[in-house]
Amino acid sequence: MLNEDRAVIQNMKGFALAIVADGMGGHQAGDVASQMAIDLIQKHLEQSLSESSSLEECKLCVEEAILKANQEIFEVASGREQFHGMGTTVVAALQTHDTMIIAHVGDSRAYKIDQSSIVQLTEDHTLVNELLKYGQLTPEEADHHPRRNVITRALGTDQEVQVDVQELGWKEKEIVLLCTDGLSGMVDETSIFTLIHSEANLQKAADRLVQAALEAGGDDNVTVILLANDQISDDVETR
């Protein structure tokens, strides 16, 4: 099975950057879109970020990097027949000592986990979530809706896209999880919380999350990144 997920973690000018992308489109086009998103966001942030960047400047840099990536992916998708219709979700985190900036498009998610709770930070840009917000579906109906994987925003599918950007405080022992729907669609939040706290090492916790998604019958790619103040996991992907 082709893996259309991509992820990266790197230190950049005093910041920790993590990105997860989940591509879509046939004949390897989704694979191209997700890799382009990772590469282009990294490139634009390398050019715009500096060690002295303020919080507001960092937020703007992340948003602009994603917007520029969208434009370039859209141009490739529009200009080459084999890539027509390709796109990708993205969720990115830029970490300073006490603040985390989260930006996303699509249904790849960010969660915040502390000692007692797990909170979904991002809002899925999906058709089902829109119906849920307007009271046209119950949560139970949403979980089993035949079009629950239809996304309403992605990079590369339109010339312009809206990026959701937020900041949050970053305390000791708090963990941020970035993941594709290969995890969030197969493993519930309670199980995610329990699995993360069952391991002191973030890498082992990330491995357990991926394994849980596969054991739950996941046939999608699963990509997971865990970040804490004192350690980070590698980007863990099914292959």
C-alpha positions as CSV (number, residue, x, y, z in Angstrom):
1,M,0.0,0.0,0.0
2,L,1.3,3.4,-0.9
3,N,2.0,5.7,2.0
4,E,0.8,9.2,1.3
5,D,1.6,10.5,4.8
6,R,4.8,12.6,5.4
7,A,6.2,14.0,8.6
8,V,9.3,15.9,9.8
9,I,10.8,17.1,13.1
10,Q,13.7,19.5,13.2
11,N,15.4,22.3,15.2
12,M,15.2,25.6,13.3
13,K,16.8,28.8,14.6
14,G,16.1,28.1,18.2
15,F,12.7,26.6,17.6
16,A,11.4,23.0,17.3
17,L,9.4,22.5,14.2
18,A,7.1,19.5,13.6
19,I,4.9,18.9,10.5
20,V,2.5,16.1,9.6
21,A,0.9,15.9,6.1
22,D,-1.6,13.4,4.7
23,G,-1.8,13.5,0.9
24,M,-4.7,12.6,-1.4
25,G,-5.0,11.9,-5.1
26,G,-4.4,8.8,-7.2
27,H,-1.3,7.5,-9.0
28,Q,1.2,8.8,-6.3
29,A,-0.2,12.3,-6.6
30,G,-1.0,12.4,-2.8
31,D,2.5,11.3,-2.0
32,V,3.8,14.2,-4.1
33,A,1.5,16.7,-2.5
34,S,2.4,15.7,1.1
35,Q,6.1,15.7,0.4
36,M,5.8,19.1,-1.3
37,A,4.0,20.5,1.7
38,I,6.7,19.4,4.1
39,D,9.5,20.6,1.9
40,L,8.0,24.0,1.0
41,I,6.9,24.9,4.6
42,Q,10.4,24.1,5.8
43,K,11.9,26.2,3.0
44,H,9.7,29.2,3.6
45,L,10.2,29.1,7.4
46,E,14.0,28.8,7.0
47,Q,13.8,32.0,4.9
48,S,11.5,34.0,7.2
49,L,12.2,32.9,10.8
50,S,15.0,34.4,12.9
51,E,16.0,33.6,16.4
52,S,14.8,37.1,17.5
53,S,11.3,36.6,15.9
54,S,8.5,37.6,18.3
55,L,5.5,35.3,18.9
56,E,3.3,37.3,16.5
57,E,6.0,37.2,13.9
58,C,6.3,33.4,14.3
59,K,2.6,33.0,13.9
60,L,2.6,35.0,10.7
61,C,5.6,33.2,9.4
62,V,3.9,29.8,9.9
63,E,0.7,30.9,8.3
64,E,2.5,32.5,5.3
65,A,4.7,29.4,4.8
66,I,1.5,27.2,4.6
67,L,-0.2,29.7,2.2
68,K,2.8,29.7,-0.1
69,A,3.0,25.9,0.0
70,N,-0.7,25.9,-1.0
71,Q,-0.1,28.1,-4.0
72,E,2.9,26.1,-5.3
73,I,1.1,22.7,-4.9
74,F,-2.0,24.2,-6.6
75,E,0.1,25.3,-9.5
76,V,1.6,21.9,-10.0
77,A,-1.8,20.2,-9.6
78,S,-3.3,22.6,-12.1
79,G,-0.5,22.4,-14.6
80,R,0.2,18.7,-14.9
81,E,-2.5,16.2,-15.8
82,Q,-1.1,13.4,-13.7
83,F,-1.3,15.6,-10.6
84,H,-4.8,17.0,-11.2
85,G,-6.9,16.9,-8.1
86,M,-4.0,16.2,-5.7
87,G,-3.9,17.8,-2.3
88,T,-2.8,17.3,1.3
89,T,-3.8,18.0,4.8
90,V,-1.2,19.6,7.1
91,V,-0.7,20.2,10.8
92,A,2.4,22.1,12.0
93,A,3.7,22.9,15.4
94,L,6.4,25.5,16.2
95,Q,7.7,25.3,19.7
96,T,9.5,27.8,21.9
97,H,10.4,27.3,25.5
98,D,6.9,28.1,26.9
99,T,4.7,28.6,23.9
100,M,3.4,26.3,21.1
101,I,2.0,27.6,17.8
102,I,-0.3,25.2,16.0
103,A,-1.5,25.7,12.4
104,H,-3.6,23.3,10.3
105,V,-5.6,22.7,7.2
106,G,-7.7,19.6,6.8
107,D,-8.3,16.7,9.3
108,S,-4.8,16.0,10.5
109,R,-5.0,16.8,14.2
110,A,-3.1,18.2,17.2
111,Y,-3.9,17.2,20.7
112,K,-2.7,18.5,24.1
113,I,-2.1,15.9,26.8
114,D,-1.3,16.6,30.4
115,Q,-1.4,14.5,33.5
116,S,-5.2,14.4,33.7
117,S,-6.7,15.1,30.3
118,I,-6.5,15.0,26.5
119,V,-7.9,17.9,24.5
120,Q,-8.2,18.1,20.7
121,L,-6.7,21.5,19.7
122,T,-7.6,21.5,16.0
123,E,-11.0,21.5,14.4
124,D,-11.4,19.0,11.5
125,H,-12.1,20.7,8.2
126,T,-14.6,18.0,7.1
127,L,-18.1,17.8,5.7
128,V,-19.2,15.7,8.7
129,N,-17.8,18.2,11.2
130,E,-19.7,21.0,9.4
131,L,-23.0,18.9,9.7
132,L,-22.2,18.2,13.3
133,K,-21.7,21.9,14.1
134,Y,-25.0,22.8,12.6
135,G,-26.9,20.1,14.5
136,Q,-27.6,18.0,11.4
137,L,-25.8,15.0,12.8
138,T,-25.3,13.5,16.2
139,P,-21.8,12.5,17.3
140,E,-22.8,8.8,17.0
141,E,-24.0,9.4,13.4
142,A,-20.9,11.3,12.6
143,D,-18.7,8.4,13.7
144,H,-20.3,6.1,11.1
145,H,-21.2,8.5,8.4
146,P,-20.3,7.2,4.9
147,R,-18.7,10.5,4.0
148,R,-16.8,11.1,7.2
149,N,-13.5,11.3,5.3
150,V,-14.6,14.0,2.9
151,I,-12.5,17.1,3.8
152,T,-13.6,20.7,3.1
153,R,-10.1,22.3,3.2
154,A,-6.8,21.0,1.9
155,L,-3.5,22.4,0.5
156,G,-3.4,22.4,-3.3
157,T,-7.0,21.9,-4.2
158,D,-7.9,25.7,-4.4
159,Q,-5.8,28.7,-5.2
160,E,-6.6,30.2,-1.8
161,V,-7.1,28.4,1.5
162,Q,-7.8,29.5,5.1
163,V,-5.2,28.4,7.7
164,D,-6.3,28.0,11.3
165,V,-3.5,29.3,13.6
166,Q,-3.4,29.3,17.4
167,E,-1.0,29.6,20.3
168,L,-1.1,27.8,23.6
169,G,0.9,27.9,26.8
170,W,3.6,25.2,27.1
171,K,4.1,23.8,30.6
172,E,6.4,21.1,32.0
173,K,5.1,17.6,31.5
174,E,2.5,18.6,28.8
175,I,2.7,16.7,25.6
176,V,1.5,17.7,22.1
177,L,0.5,15.0,19.7
178,L,0.3,15.6,15.9
179,C,-1.3,12.8,13.9
180,T,-3.1,11.9,10.7
181,D,-6.6,10.4,10.6
182,G,-5.0,7.0,10.4
183,L,-4.7,7.3,14.2
184,S,-7.6,9.6,15.2
185,G,-10.0,7.6,13.1
186,M,-9.1,4.3,14.7
187,V,-8.1,5.0,18.3
188,D,-10.4,6.9,20.7
189,E,-9.1,9.8,22.9
190,T,-9.2,7.8,26.1
191,S,-7.1,5.1,24.6
192,I,-4.6,7.6,23.2
193,F,-4.3,9.2,26.6
194,T,-3.8,5.9,28.3
195,L,-1.2,4.7,25.8
196,I,0.9,7.9,26.0
197,H,1.0,7.7,29.8
198,S,1.9,4.0,29.7
199,E,5.4,4.9,28.5
200,A,7.9,7.3,30.0
201,N,9.7,7.4,26.6
202,L,7.9,9.4,23.9
203,Q,9.3,7.2,21.1
204,K,7.9,4.1,22.7
205,A,4.6,5.8,23.2
206,A,4.5,6.9,19.6
207,D,5.2,3.3,18.5
208,R,2.4,2.0,20.7
209,L,-0.1,4.5,19.2
210,V,0.7,3.3,15.7
211,Q,0.4,-0.3,16.7
212,A,-2.9,0.4,18.3
213,A,-4.3,1.9,15.1
214,L,-3.1,-1.1,13.1
215,E,-4.6,-3.5,15.6
216,A,-7.9,-1.7,15.4
217,G,-8.1,-2.6,11.8
218,G,-6.7,0.6,10.3
219,D,-6.1,0.4,6.6
220,D,-5.0,4.0,6.3
221,N,-1.5,5.3,6.8
222,V,-0.7,6.2,10.4
223,T,1.7,9.0,11.2
224,V,2.4,10.3,14.7
225,I,4.7,12.9,16.3
226,L,4.8,13.5,20.1
227,L,6.5,16.6,21.6
228,A,7.2,17.5,25.2
229,N,9.4,20.1,26.8
230,D,12.2,17.7,27.5
231,Q,11.9,15.2,24.6
232,I,10.4,14.5,21.2
233,S,9.6,11.3,19.3
234,D,10.8,10.6,15.9
235,D,8.1,10.9,13.2
236,V,6.5,7.5,13.3
237,E,4.9,6.3,10.0
238,T,3.5,3.1,8.8
239,R,5.2,2.1,5.6
